[in-house]
Amino acid sequence: MMLKRKLRREVGIQSDPGYPQLGMHHYLPYLEGMHAELKPDVYFEIGTESGASLGFAHCTSIAVDPVFRLDTDVAKNKPELHLYQGTSDDFFASGMLDRLGLKIDFAFLDGMHLFEFLLRDFMNTEKYMSPDGVMTIHDCVPYNALVAEREWDKDKTSSWTGDVWKLLPVLREYRPDLSVEVLDLAPTGLVKISGFDPDNTVLSDKYEELVQDYQNLSIEQFGLDRFCEAVDLQRLSAQLQTPSIVPDQRIFSTWEEPERAAKASRNIALKTAVPNARQKEVWGDYHFARGLADAFLRLGHCVKIDSVREWYKDAGKSDLDIVLFGTEVYTPTGDTPMIGWVLYPGREEEDLTGGFDRAAHMYFASPAAASEFNASKQNCTGEVLWQCFDPKLMYPPDRPADEGMVFVGSNHYHQFGPRQIVEYAVQNPWTFKLWGKAWKRHPAKAWLQDQYLPNARLGDVYRDARIVLCDHMPSMSRDGYVSNRIFDALACGAAVISDPVENMPADFDKFVHCVSSQDEFDAALSEIRAEGATRRKARMSFAKDMHRRHSFDERAKQILEKGAALSLF
């Protein structure tokens, strides 16, 4: 259970702008898989603590830690286990490995988070690596400047990687003979190294010089661009089918506490249009609420998500109800203030307005809808609050995709007519991939990849595509409700081809091509395929800017600021 909580807490951390964004897979399950694949005879690790990583080994094992805090049976399935309680420097000085006469097949270094310590650990461990051995190192990819400082300020950050990131540029420059891969595994990357030369003395010869040059250098002084170049992050997560831990596994209508509470922490209840907990995975409303809830948690607030069935459960225990209006009318109870957010028109919009008159403030993901609401002189003010995206899942790739277009959505032609954007795509010979239900009797079935795409994999699909196709229900196009898929795609650095929609954010038109015919679709496709490096670089820059303006984190801050301005707390 503790391991599951660790995985859930450490997956999905959003990197600051300029820092590498890690994927949705945790390093511990990957380490377990490496044991199964490598089948080492000898496993060695520095930094055991609770024993989670040591427990994966089924072979002769040696573990080093100044203070073991084992909470699992690490001796099981091991023919031989050696535990050395002390520093890694003392361990290597003891000559224990020489006395045992062992060569290391698989090593994991997660010791003291200071550059000179890791450098010594690496040099000392390499001397005992077998010719085909593999070494892994944790915590070399920090996600912001605070966690990368040499001294851990626990008042400002609950996590700390220290400055072990410096090992990467050192290995790139001084040990080009090594094979060094940096995998995008949460929370702070995993370095995978092979091709060792136990007799190589380059690093030991330059040790004092390297420590002097790097010890007092901050990551921002080194330069984020230089650091990202040294990292050369490998998108392993895109090759894996499902995340190590899916945040969506959490229980509906249960209060979740932040890892670190804000000074004025609030209880925030999100009311969704999802009928009940069993149907949450197939409702986009739930995934939207989940992303918003995670943003509030990152800001230090308690949160819960309610389905329609649980709307009035624990009524009065929240400091603020946020109603994500969909297909049902929510009637506030008690004195809890309510902010409403209409994300899309709904099937029968007139039935939703009954819930608006009790709101302290109303948001609309459409300028036209906000104007119409204000013109009706309701009890509160309506304001535009655009759709947004989950920064844990939607972020730009290291390198733009070269080809391919994708569409994710069901075939609901029986309600609204054909999904014209798909009709255009199948008439064009360029690579096309499709996910969604009810396409098996449609000509597009030849491009169908699967009937269901887990939300956790959506970002990987968008990053792997040159173009994301999008369309809107007629009422959305007419009333200017821009689909959140356009926000997702732009945040992933993809170009977008969409049907026309009124009042799209002004800066989106640079990278969203709106089309109304096959000729316009083909022309947009040709224009995107002909883009040069400058244009594609601009799109990647725009994707990073999306994170500053249109992420769930930004929306959560806006809602909290509005609540404070209205004295709702």
C-alpha positions in Angstrom: 0.0 0.0 0.0 2.9 2.4 0.9 4.4 1.7 -2.5 1.2 2.5 -4.3 0.9 5.8 -2.5 4.5 6.6 -3.4 3.8 5.9 -7.1 0.6 7.9 -7.1 2.3 10.9 -5.3 5.3 10.9 -7.6 3.7 10.4 -11.0 2.5 13.5 -12.9 4.6 16.2 -11.4 4.6 19.2 -13.7 8.0 20.6 -14.6 8.7 24.3 -14.6 9.1 25.9 -18.1 12.4 25.0 -19.6 12.9 21.8 -17.6 12.4 18.4 -19.1 8.9 17.0 -18.7 8.8 13.5 -17.4 6.2 10.9 -18.4 3.5 9.0 -16.6 5.5 5.9 -15.8 7.3 5.5 -12.5 10.9 4.3 -12.3 10.2 1.5 -9.7 8.1 -0.8 -11.9 10.6 -0.2 -14.7 13.4 -1.4 -12.4 11.4 -4.4 -11.6 11.0 -5.1 -15.3 14.8 -4.7 -15.8 15.4 -7.5 -13.2 13.1 -9.8 -15.2 14.8 -8.9 -18.5 18.5 -8.9 -17.4 18.3 -11.8 -14.9 21.5 -10.7 -13.2 23.6 -13.0 -11.1 24.8 -10.1 -8.9 22.8 -6.9 -8.0 24.2 -3.9 -6.2 22.6 -0.7 -5.0 23.5 2.4 -3.0 20.6 4.0 -1.2 18.2 1.3 -0.1 16.2 3.0 2.6 12.8 1.1 2.8 13.9 -1.6 0.5 11.4 -1.1 -2.4 14.0 -1.4 -5.1 16.0 -4.1 -3.3 12.9 -6.3 -3.1 12.9 -6.7 -6.9 16.2 -8.7 -6.9 16.1 -12.5 -7.0 19.9 -13.0 -7.0 23.0 -12.4 -4.9 22.5 -8.8 -3.7 24.6 -6.2 -2.0 23.0 -3.0 -0.6 24.6 0.0 1.0 22.8 2.6 3.1 23.8 4.8 6.1 20.5 4.0 7.9 18.4 1.1 6.7 14.6 1.6 7.2 13.4 -1.7 5.7 9.6 -2.2 5.6 9.6 -5.3 3.4 11.3 -8.7 3.4 14.3 -8.0 1.2 15.9 -11.4 1.8 13.2 -13.4 0.1 14.1 -15.2 -3.1 17.8 -14.3 -2.7 20.5 -16.9 -2.4 22.8 -14.4 -0.8 22.3 -10.9 0.7 24.8 -8.5 2.1 23.7 -5.3 3.8 26.3 -2.7 4.6 25.1 0.0 7.0 27.4 3.0 6.4 28.4 5.5 3.8 29.3 4.4 0.2 32.8 5.8 0.6 33.3 3.6 3.7 31.9 0.6 1.9 34.3 0.8 -1.1 37.2 1.5 1.3 36.4 -1.6 3.2 37.3 -3.8 0.3 34.2 -5.9 0.7 33.6 -6.4 -3.0 37.2 -7.6 -3.5 36.8 -10.1 -0.6 33.5 -11.4 -2.1 35.1 -11.7 -5.5 32.0 -10.6 -7.3 31.3 -8.6 -10.5 28.2 -6.5 -10.7 25.6 -7.3 -13.5 23.0 -4.7 -12.5 23.5 -1.6 -10.3 21.2 1.1 -9.0 22.7 4.3 -7.5 20.4 6.4 -5.4 22.7 7.6 -2.6 23.6 11.1 -1.3 22.2 13.8 -3.6 25.4 15.7 -4.1 27.4 15.8 -7.3 30.8 14.8 -5.8 29.2 11.9 -3.9 27.5 10.5 -7.0 30.6 11.0 -9.1 32.6 8.9 -6.6 29.9 6.3 -6.4 29.9 6.0 -10.2 33.7 5.8 -10.5 33.9 3.2 -7.7 31.0 1.1 -8.9 32.3 1.0 -12.5 35.5 -0.8 -11.3 33.3 -3.8 -10.4 30.9 -3.8 -13.3 30.8 -7.0 -15.5 31.5 -6.5 -19.2 27.8 -6.7 -20.1 26.7 -4.9 -16.9 24.0 -2.2 -16.7 23.9 0.6 -14.2 20.9 2.8 -13.4 21.0 6.2 -11.6 18.1 8.0 -10.1 17.3 11.8 -9.6 19.4 13.3 -12.4 16.5 15.1 -14.0 15.1 17.8 -11.7 11.8 19.4 -12.5 12.5 22.9 -11.1 15.4 25.0 -9.6 14.4 24.4 -6.0 14.8 20.6 -6.0 18.1 21.0 -7.8 19.8 23.1 -5.2 22.7 21.7 -3.2 21.0 22.4 0.1 17.5 21.1 0.7 15.2 23.9 1.9 12.3 21.8 3.3 10.2 24.9 3.9 10.0 25.5 0.1 10.0 22.0 -1.4 9.0 18.5 -0.1 11.3 16.8 -2.8 15.0 17.1 -3.4 17.2 15.8 -6.2 20.2 17.9 -5.2 22.8 18.7 -7.8 23.5 15.1 -9.0 22.2 16.4 -12.4 25.8 17.5 -13.0 26.9 14.0 -13.6 25.1 14.0 -17.0 27.1 16.8 -18.7 30.3 15.3 -17.2 29.7 11.9 -18.7 28.7 13.3 -22.0 31.9 15.3 -22.2 34.5 13.0 -20.6 33.1 9.5 -21.1 31.7 9.4 -24.7 32.7 5.8 -24.8 29.8 4.9 -22.5 26.3 4.3 -23.7 24.2 6.8 -21.6 20.4 6.9 -22.0 18.1 9.2 -19.9 14.6 7.8 -19.6 11.5 10.0 -18.9 10.5 8.0 -15.9 8.8 9.8 -13.0 9.5 11.5 -10.8 13.0 12.6 -11.7 14.2 10.4 -14.6 16.3 7.3 -14.7 19.8 7.2 -16.3 20.7 3.8 -17.9 24.4 3.2 -18.6 26.4 0.4 -20.2 29.6 -0.2 -22.1 31.9 0.1 -19.0 35.6 0.1 -18.9 36.8 -0.6 -15.3 40.3 0.4 -16.2 39.3 3.9 -17.4 40.8 6.6 -15.2 39.7 9.8 -16.9 37.2 10.8 -14.2 39.4 9.9 -11.3 42.3 11.8 -12.9 40.1 14.9 -13.3 38.1 14.5 -10.0 39.4 17.5 -8.2 39.1 19.7 -11.2 35.5 18.6 -11.9 34.4 19.2 -8.3 36.0 22.6 -8.4 34.3 23.5 -11.7 30.9 22.1 -10.9 30.3 22.1 -7.2 29.0 25.6 -6.8 27.3 25.9 -10.2 23.5 26.2 -10.2 21.5 24.6 -12.9 20.3 28.0 -14.2 23.9 29.2 -14.2 24.8 26.1 -16.2 21.9 26.9 -18.6 18.7 25.0 -19.0 19.2 24.6 -22.8 22.6 23.1 -22.2 21.2 20.9 -19.5 18.3 19.6 -21.7 20.9 18.9 -24.5 23.0 16.9 -22.0 19.9 15.0 -20.9 18.7 14.1 -24.4 15.5 12.6 -22.8 14.3 9.4 -24.2 10.5 9.1 -24.4 10.2 5.6 -23.0 6.7 6.4 -21.7 5.4 6.6 -25.3 6.4 2.9 -25.9 4.5 1.7 -22.8 0.9 0.8 -22.9 -0.4 2.1 -19.6 1.0 4.4 -16.9 2.6 2.9 -13.7 -0.1 4.5 -11.7 -3.2 6.1 -13.1 -4.5 9.0 -11.0 -8.1 8.1 -12.2 -8.1 5.1 -9.9 -8.9 7.3 -6.9 -12.3 7.0 -5.4 -15.2 9.4 -6.2 -16.5 11.7 -3.5 -13.6 11.1 -1.2 -11.6 14.0 0.2 -8.0 14.0 -1.0 -5.4 15.9 1.0 -2.4 17.7 -0.6 1.1 16.6 0.0 1.9 20.0 1.5 -1.1 22.1 2.6 -1.3 25.8 1.7 -1.3 28.3 4.6 -5.0 28.9 4.0 -6.0 25.5 2.7 -9.6 25.1 1.4 -11.9 22.2 0.9 -13.1 22.4 -2.7 -15.8 20.1 -4.1 -16.0 19.6 -7.9 -19.5 18.7 -9.0 -19.5 16.8 -12.4 -22.1 15.6 -14.8 -20.8 12.0 -14.6 -23.9 9.9 -13.7 -22.1 7.6 -11.3 -18.6 6.3 -10.4 -18.8 3.3 -12.6 -19.0 5.4 -15.7 -16.2 7.8 -15.0 -13.6 6.4 -17.4 -15.7 7.0 -20.4 -16.8 10.5 -19.5 -14.5 13.4 -20.5 -16.1 15.4 -17.8 -14.4 13.2 -15.2 -10.9 13.5 -16.7 -11.4 17.2 -16.9 -12.4 17.3 -13.2 -9.5 15.0 -12.3 -7.0 17.4 -13.9 -8.5 20.4 -12.2 -8.5 18.5 -8.8 -4.9 17.6 -9.2 -4.1 21.3 -9.8 -5.8 22.3 -6.6 -3.9 19.6 -4.8 -0.6 20.9 -6.1 -1.6 24.4 -4.8 -2.1 22.9 -1.3 -5.9 22.5 -1.1 -8.1 19.5 -0.2 -10.5 18.4 -3.0 -13.1 15.8 -3.9 -14.9 15.0 -7.1 -18.6 14.1 -7.1 -20.7 12.3 -9.6 -24.4 13.3 -10.0 -25.3 10.5 -7.6 -23.0 12.0 -4.9 -23.6 15.7 -5.5 -25.2 16.3 -2.1 -23.0 13.9 -0.1 -21.2 15.7 2.7 -23.1 18.9 1.9 -21.7 21.8 3.9 -18.2 20.4 4.5 -16.7 22.2 1.5 -15.5 25.8 1.5 -16.3 26.1 -2.2 -18.4 24.1 -4.7 -17.3 24.3 -8.3 -20.0 23.0 -10.6 -18.9 21.8 -14.0 -22.2 22.1 -15.8 -23.1 19.4 -18.2 -26.4 17.6 -18.6 -28.1 18.0 -15.2 -29.1 21.0 -13.0 -27.2 21.4 -9.7 -29.1 23.1 -6.9 -26.8 24.5 -4.2 -27.6 23.6 -0.6 -26.8 25.4 2.6 -24.4 28.4 2.7 -21.6 26.9 0.7 -20.7 29.4 -2.1 -20.8 28.1 -5.6 -18.9 29.0 -8.8 -20.3 27.5 -12.0 -18.3 26.7 -15.2 -20.1 25.9 -18.4 -17.7 24.0 -20.6 -20.0 23.0 -23.4 -23.7 23.8 -24.3 -25.1 20.5 -23.2 -27.9 18.7 -24.9 -30.6 21.0 -23.7 -29.0 24.1 -22.5 -32.2 25.8 -21.3 -32.6 23.1 -18.6 -29.2 24.1 -17.1 -29.9 27.7 -16.4 -31.9 26.9 -13.3 -28.7 26.2 -11.4 -27.1 29.6 -12.4 -29.2 31.9 -10.2 -27.6 30.6 -6.9 -24.0 31.0 -8.2 -21.6 33.6 -6.7 -19.9 33.7 -10.1 -20.4 32.0 -13.5 -17.7 31.1 -16.0 -18.3 30.2 -19.6 -15.9 28.6 -22.1 -17.4 30.8 -24.7 -17.4 34.6 -25.1 -20.8 34.6 -26.7 -22.3 32.6 -23.9 -20.8 34.9 -21.3 -22.2 37.9 -23.1 -25.6 36.4 -23.4 -25.6 35.6 -19.7 -24.6 39.1 -18.7 -27.2 40.6 -21.0 -29.9 38.6 -19.1 -29.1 40.5 -15.9 -28.7 37.5 -13.6 -27.8 37.7 -9.9 -24.1 37.3 -10.6 -21.6 38.1 -13.4 -20.6 35.8 -16.2 -17.0 35.7 -17.4 -15.0 33.9 -20.1 -12.8 31.1 -18.8 -11.5 29.0 -21.7 -11.1 25.3 -21.7 -7.6 24.0 -20.6 -5.4 20.9 -20.5 -3.7 18.6 -18.0 0.0 19.5 -18.0 0.9 16.1 -16.6 -0.3 14.5 -19.9 0.0 17.3 -22.5 3.4 18.7 -23.2 5.5 19.1 -26.3 7.9 16.4 -27.5 11.7 16.8 -27.6 11.5 16.7 -31.4 8.4 17.5 -33.5 6.8 14.6 -35.2 7.5 14.2 -38.9 4.3 12.8 -40.2 0.8 11.4 -39.5 -2.6 12.8 -38.5 -4.8 11.4 -35.7 -8.4 11.7 -34.6 -9.8 10.5 -31.3 -13.6 10.3 -31.0 -16.6 8.1 -31.5 -18.7 8.0 -34.7 -21.9 9.7 -33.6 -23.1 10.4 -37.2 -26.5 9.1 -36.3 -27.1 12.2 -34.1 -25.3 15.0 -35.9 -24.5 13.7 -39.3 -21.1 12.4 -40.5 -18.0 13.7 -38.6 -16.9 15.7 -41.6 -13.3 16.1 -40.5 -12.9 12.3 -40.6 -14.6 12.2 -44.0 -11.9 14.6 -45.3 -9.1 12.6 -43.8 -10.0 9.3 -45.4 -10.0 10.9 -48.8 -6.4 12.0 -48.4 -3.6 9.4 -48.8 -1.5 10.7 -45.9 -0.9 8.5 -42.8 -4.0 8.6 -40.6 -4.8 6.9 -37.3 -8.2 6.7 -35.7 -9.5 5.8 -32.2 -13.1 5.6 -31.1 -16.3 3.6 -31.0 -18.8 2.8 -33.8 -16.4 3.1 -36.8 -16.4 -0.6 -37.7 -19.2 -0.1 -40.3 -17.7 3.1 -41.7 -15.1 3.4 -44.5 -12.8 4.9 -41.8 -12.5 1.4 -40.1 -9.4 0.8 -42.2 -7.6 3.4 -40.1 -9.1 2.3 -36.8 -6.5 1.5 -34.1 -8.8 0.7 -31.2 -12.3 1.5 -30.0 -10.9 3.0 -26.8 -7.9 5.1 -26.0 -7.1 5.6 -22.2 -6.9 9.2 -21.3 -3.4 8.6 -19.9 -2.2 7.7 -23.3 -3.8 10.6 -25.2 -0.8 12.9 -24.8 1.6 10.3 -26.2 -0.7 9.9 -29.3 -0.8 13.6 -29.9 3.0 14.0 -29.5 3.6 11.3 -32.0 1.4 13.0 -34.6 2.2 15.9 -36.9 -1.5 16.9 -37.1 -4.4 16.4 -34.7 -7.9 16.6 -36.2 -10.8 18.1 -34.2 -14.4 18.9 -34.7 -17.3 20.3 -32.7 -21.0 19.5 -32.2 -23.1 22.1 -34.1 -24.1 23.9 -30.9 -20.4 24.2 -29.9 -19.4 25.7 -33.2 -22.3 28.1 -33.2 -21.9 29.3 -29.7 -18.1 29.4 -29.7 -17.3 26.6 -27.3 -13.8 25.6 -28.4 -13.1 21.9 -27.8 -10.6 21.1 -25.1 -8.9 18.8 -27.6 -7.6 21.8 -29.4 -6.0 22.9 -26.2 -4.6 19.4 -25.7 -3.1 19.2 -29.2 -1.6 22.7 -29.1 0.0 21.9 -25.7 1.6 18.8 -27.3 3.1 20.9 -30.1 0.8 19.4 -32.8 -0.7 21.4 -35.7 -4.6 21.3 -35.6 -7.1 21.0 -38.4 -10.6 21.7 -37.2 -14.0 22.6 -38.4 -14.8 26.3 -38.0 -15.8 27.5 -34.5 -16.8 31.0 -33.5 -14.6 33.2 -31.2 -11.6 31.0 -30.9 -8.8 32.5 -28.7 -7.1 35.1 -30.9 -3.6 33.6 -30.9 -4.8 30.1 -31.7 -5.4 30.9 -35.4 -1.7 30.8 -36.0 -1.6 27.1 -35.5 -5.3 26.0 -35.9 -6.4 25.6 -39.5 -10.2 25.8 -39.8 -11.7 24.1 -42.9 -15.1 23.7 -44.4 -14.5 21.6 -47.5 -12.2 18.8 -48.9 -10.2 21.4 -50.9 -9.6 23.5 -47.8 -8.6 20.4 -45.8 -6.2 19.3 -48.5 -4.7 22.8 -48.7 -4.3 23.0 -44.9 -2.6 19.6 -44.9 -0.2 20.6 -47.6 0.7 23.8 -45.8 1.5 22.0 -42.6 3.5 19.3 -44.4 5.5 22.1 -46.1 6.4 23.9 -42.8 10.0 24.7 -42.3 12.2 24.5 -39.2 11.4 28.1 -38.2 7.6 27.5 -38.3 7.8 24.2 -36.4 10.1 25.8 -33.8 7.5 28.6 -33.3 4.8 25.9 -32.7 7.0 24.2 -30.0 7.5 27.6 -28.4 3.7 28.2 -28.5 3.2 24.9 -26.8 5.4 25.9 -23.9 3.6 29.2 -23.7 0.3 27.3 -23.5 1.5 25.8 -20.2 1.8 29.3 -18.7 -1.7 30.4 -19.9 -4.0 27.5 -20.4 -3.1 24.7 -18.0 -5.3 23.3 -15.2 -2.8 24.9 -12.8 -3.5 28.4 -14.3 -7.3 27.8 -14.2 -7.1 26.7 -10.6 -5.2 29.9 -9.6 -7.8 32.0 -11.5 -10.7 30.4 -9.7 -9.0 30.8 -6.3 -8.2 34.5 -7.0 -11.8 35.1 -8.0 -13.1 33.4 -4.8 -10.8 35.6 -2.8 -11.9 38.8 -4.7 -15.5 37.9 -4.0 -14.8 37.2 -0.3 -16.1 33.7 -0.7 -13.6 32.3 1.8 
